[in-house]
């Protein structure tokens, strides 16, 4: 069974999900941020486009998953936020 992650948002909402699901969300947020940064660098106005290449995002998530898992474990260890075998991530947007 996969470990559970509890994410507390700034508005007080609590989301519980499996660790693998959380890692995939982190990867998705990262590729969206990287896409926005690259578009800004290339002076591309993303508001003018209504398309996205989901296959490229999926490939990124698959390729980045293990590295993100290691990054998350390091972050969780350094913060010591594991409680009752449920990881709690404080105030994530």
C-alpha positions in Angstrom: 0.0 0.0 0.0 1.2 3.5 -0.9 1.8 6.0 1.9 -0.7 8.8 2.3 0.1 12.4 2.0 -2.0 15.1 3.7 -1.7 18.6 2.1 -3.0 21.6 4.1 -3.8 24.6 1.9 -3.6 28.2 3.0 -7.4 28.4 3.1 -7.5 25.5 5.6 -8.6 22.8 3.2 -7.0 19.4 3.8 -6.4 17.1 0.9 -5.3 13.4 1.4 -3.8 11.4 -1.4 -1.4 8.6 -2.1 2.3 9.6 -2.2 2.6 8.6 -5.9 -0.4 10.8 -6.8 1.2 13.7 -4.9 4.5 13.2 -6.7 2.7 13.2 -10.1 1.0 16.5 -9.1 4.3 18.0 -8.2 5.8 17.0 -11.5 2.8 18.5 -13.3 3.1 21.8 -11.5 6.8 21.8 -12.2 6.4 21.3 -16.0 3.7 24.0 -16.1 6.0 26.4 -14.3 8.9 25.5 -16.7 6.6 25.9 -19.7 5.6 29.4 -18.5 9.2 30.4 -17.9 10.3 29.2 -21.3 7.4 31.0 -23.0 8.2 34.2 -21.2 11.9 33.8 -22.2 10.9 33.3 -25.8 8.3 36.2 -25.5 5.4 33.9 -26.3 2.0 35.0 -25.0 0.4 31.8 -23.8 -3.0 33.5 -23.6 -3.1 33.6 -27.4 -2.9 29.8 -27.6 -5.6 27.3 -26.6 -3.7 24.1 -27.1 -1.3 22.1 -25.0 0.7 19.0 -25.8 -0.4 16.5 -23.1 1.9 13.8 -24.5 5.0 16.0 -23.8 3.7 16.7 -20.3 3.1 13.0 -19.7 6.6 12.1 -20.9 8.1 14.8 -18.6 6.1 13.4 -15.6 7.3 9.9 -16.3 10.9 10.9 -16.7 10.9 13.2 -13.6 8.9 10.9 -11.3 11.8 9.1 -9.6 13.9 12.3 -9.2 10.9 14.1 -7.7 10.3 11.2 -5.3 13.9 11.6 -4.1 13.5 15.4 -3.8 10.2 14.9 -1.8 11.8 12.4 0.6 14.7 14.7 1.2 12.4 17.6 1.9 10.2 15.6 4.2 13.2 14.3 6.1 14.7 17.7 6.6 11.4 19.1 7.8 10.6 16.0 9.9 6.9 16.3 9.0 6.0 12.7 9.1 3.4 12.0 11.8 1.6 8.7 12.5 2.8 7.3 9.2 1.0 10.0 7.3 3.1 12.8 5.8 1.7 16.3 6.4 2.7 19.0 3.9 2.0 22.4 5.5 0.4 25.2 3.5 1.1 24.2 0.0 -0.6 26.4 -2.7 
